[in-house]
């Protein structure tokens, strides 16, 4: 669930940027009005009322919105005020202007364009309606020399601009939403991870601060004796247990609750308490569901779970609530130890017959559905959206001719040129949809933009008596260039299109050529100032979400999702150009004792330290992964020079050194297994192989300890 402010900024835009956009909008309106008044850009001098309302007041409000951004004023619900107010001021100022209003057509489009660049579709449609109504109204009631053809062209232009921007931004929003979702999702179980947990807790505390009804609590869960599953049955079986436990927990929750996998076999549940529901009863139901699920999968191993429950308290921070939940879990874990007896002795008892739990052929790598999902590349999404938008632009050019014919003014068009333009535009639209997405080069995009401008120029030059109407078609490729080819090249295309726009209008008897050209240029260049910066911020947010989707929230190492992507890449590369791929699997011996004896906070500190130590032993192009809990994995591509045994020994010694500094009274060893890919091995087969080798090392370590204990 997004917080209110996140709904406003789900395109990756920060509040300061949004206020700055509003300031630029009003600065443009005010500057053009002041220039029109000062330099007599209209046949009739603007009255003082128009100058004050449309010029001076707009400039003052521009400063106000800029100050709002500097001071960090909350966006909702105020941000609609400058946009909706801008549209109302445009209409009010124009009503005081004794000049013809047909030159002001682009002004009502401006709030719409800004809204479409920063709002999702469900919040932009009122601005689209207002843009169409305002622009067409200025044509119809503004004494335009060609009111009907131009109102149709303007209507198509406004709706087309809205559709084109919605296509582009829906693609980017989809990429950002997907990447953000993956960055907040556990790759194995598909549950939210600790990043989304913190967001949810902040939401709940914000609701409590606003005095909204509802009481919530946090349940911290830990699977008893889960290490026995991994150590004896293998990590593949352990993964299967975690996935099924996650499903069992979800079945006990209401839609408003949230289950989180924080790491390893540790889960957290945020649940609401209300009349008829007590979280103490939920705690018992979850514990029973987990026990039943584990008994079905591994009947010879302790199936229970320790569950701690705390209710939120007014005035505390989310971090404090989680610390209390961890303390409650620690107490529950101690009670579990008393109930189960000596876990070391239990391990020895299980060791002899635990193999019976594994059905033949099923001890293999388990890939969660989320592990194979990939993020969406920003560049790929922009390229796809660009070709779709260009296709729409060509389609609009082709559609203008029959639309003008509907008005009865089609006889003023040159038949030969118009037919050629229609056919070329239709072919261009098809080429953009079919051939465009298949190329990764920038040059075809430039060719497509130039082609759209050329076709628009041909259509306008052949328009005869309706040139005043068709000239507005040049606005579309001028604005679209800023999305498709970047800011620098787009300025060249936009200025070229605007120069042609002014030239064509100057060949008519239209009285407002100068102010109309100035206003159109101001709107196009404002879009050119806002859109690239909008895309830049959206890209940064998308790239950051893409990066986080492959990173473990606790240690900063790669997670399972990134591991599978990289391992598949390295195996494919080795099969193509040669080389070898070796992976190392690392498991911290007796790590559960750290959590059980000290706390999960100390356990997290140890995992962070071990992760940093592993990173320090690797080369720049190796990949270190936290596979889950206290399990790590290293992917090492090489040319055959790697001494895997020596590296495994060095890693084990480094980890023991780190663990002794944090918990000197506990076993500091780590079990390290390694395997080199054979020709034809898949990622799953290689991981299953190294899993078996690490498990063998773990069993050897355990037997050594049992023998040493007599």
PyMOL commands that set and color helices and strands:
alter all, ss='L'
color gray80, all
select helices_A, chain A and resi 4-8+15-39+48-70+79-95+101-104+107-118+121-140+147-183+194-209+226-233+235-251+279-297+318-340+343-351+354-357+378-406+410-412+415-434+436-438+443-461+464-484+487-506+513-548+560-577+591-597+600-616+644-662+683-708
alter helices_A, ss='H'
color red, helices_A
select strands_A, chain A and resi 215-223+258-263+266-273+305-311+580-588+623-628+631-638+670-676
alter strands_A, ss='S'
color yellow, strands_A
deselect
rebuild
show_as cartoon
